[in-house]
Amino acid sequence: MKRKEDGYAQQLEGWPLRKPYSKEVNLVSKTASVGVVGPGYWLYVSSILARRLTSIIDKGNIVGDEIPVGILTGAKRFLDMALDAVAEGVPANPPASINAYQIAGNALHAATSNGETPSDLPGALKSYVELLPRLRTPGSLSESERARVGQLRAFFEQLRDEGVTETYENVAEPMLPMYRY
């Protein structure tokens, strides 16, 4: 199944680890502001993915298309954007890539109990990208796969929590002075 969005078409199976840099990118017109791609932007994807991963872990197996393709594509786009920040060359969207990398670092640090350092971040993100196609393949999970899915769930739960916090700060907090009287 192919999906084309912003000129970024990829096939679900056989994804490369990251989108190759294209010299044809117009950084002025394609660059989103950092606030547009904050944790709140990824709230929907991270919420659905965390909930579905919890279900997969509880059952110990994957049933067909339990996770919608669009959710997996969104998760992959976030992870690719974060990996673009540390790849060779200039990222397609430098502010968004650096912001995604920082968000991913915060989420990974908060989600892990063993205190992974930022040097572990690119490797962890690559392992998450490699795990995503497996989530579309029906079957039982091995113990190691179950542990990796648990790590992925913790990561996206933390990303979801950061998104909820950001959304609250942007929407509810500005309105609080109106209700203090």
N, C-alpha and C positions, 0 to 999 in steps of 0.2 A: 504494500500500500504506500503510495507516494503522497507527499503533502508539500505544497509549494506556498511559501510565505516569505515576503520580502526578498524574492529571488533566491531563497535558501531552500532548495529541494533536496530531500534525502530520503532514502528508503529505510524503513524501520529495521529490517534485518541488515546486518553488515555495515552499520554506521561506522564511519571513521571516528577516531577519538576526538577530533575537533575539525571545525570548518577551516579549510585552507584560506590563507590571506589572499585577497584579490586586489591588485593594484588599480582596478577600475572603480573602486569605491570612492564616492564623493563624500569626504568627511563632513562637509558643511551641511549637506541636505540629509544625510543618513544618520547623523549623530543625534541620539536622544539625550535629553538632559538627565543628569544623575537621578533626580527625583522621580522621573518617570519609570525608572527600572529599579526602584527600591524594593524592600521586602514586601510591601503592600501590593506591588505589581504581580508578584508571584504567589499571592495568598490563595487564589483559587486552585492553582495547580498543586501547591504544597498541601492544602487541606484534603483534596480528593485523594492524592497519592498516599499520604500518611494513613488515611482511613482504610484504603484498599490494601495497603501493605500490612496493616494490623490484621485484617481478615485473612490474608494469605498466611501469615505467621501462625495465627490461631488454628487454621485448618492443616497447615503443614504441606499444602500443595497448591498448585496454580490451576485454576479452571478457566480454560479458553481465554476469552477477552474480558477478564475480570477488571482490568485497568484499561480505560479507553485510550485509543491511539493518540488522541489529542493531548491527553494528560502526560503520557510518556514523551511525546514530542516536546511539550512545554518544559518538562523536567530536563530533557536533553539539551534544549536551547539554553536554559539557565546554566547547566554545567559546562557546556561548550563556551558560553560567554565568559564564565569565570576562568576557564583554561586558556582562553585567548589572551588574558592579561599576562600570563607567564610564558607564552609561546614566543618563539623567535619571530622577529618582524613586528610591525605595527598592527595592533588589533583592528578589525573592521570598524569597531566603535569603541575607541579608547576609554572615554569616561564610563560607559556602561560596563565594559569588561572589567575595569579596575574596581568599580562599585560592586559588581557581581562577585569578584574575587574576595573583596573585603566581607561581604555578606556571607559568603560560603565559609570563610575562615571563622567568623563569629559563630555561625551555626554549628560548624564541626567542633569547635572548642567547647561550646556549651552542651553539645549532644554526646560527647565522649566522656567516659568515666576515667579513661587512662591518660587524659590530658595531652592529646596529640598536639604537637607544635606546628607552627605554620610550614615548616619544611616538609611535613607529612601531607600537607594539603593537596598539592598537585597529584600525588599518587592516590590519595583517597578519592579525589574527584574522578580520576581516570577509572578507578575500579568501579565507581558508581555508574559511569557511562557504560562500561562493559557489562554491567549487570542488567541494565534496562531491557535489552532484547530478550533476556531469559524470562522476564516477567510476562512476556506474550506467549511463552511456550508452555502448554499444559503438562502437568506431571507433578510428581512428588519432589519436595526439596530435600537435598542432602543436609546434614547438620551444618556443614560449612556454608552452604547457600542460605540456610535459614539464619545463620549468624550475620551474613552479609546483608540480607534483606532487613534484619533487625537494625543494623547500623544505618542503612539507607532510610528506614522509617524514622529513626531518631533524628537524623539530619533534616529530613523534610518536616518533621514535627517542630523542630526548632525554627526552621525557616518560616513555617506557618505562624508560630508564636511571635516572631519578629514582625511579620506582616500585620498581625492583629494589633500589635503595639503601635506600629507606625500609622496604621489606619486610624486608631483611636486618637493619637496625637494630632493628626491632620484634620480630623473631622469633629471629634467630640470636645477636645480641650479648648479650641477657639470659641466654642459656644458656651462654655461654663460661666464666663462673666455675666451672660444674659440671665442666668438662673440664680444668681446669688442674692437677688433682692427679694 
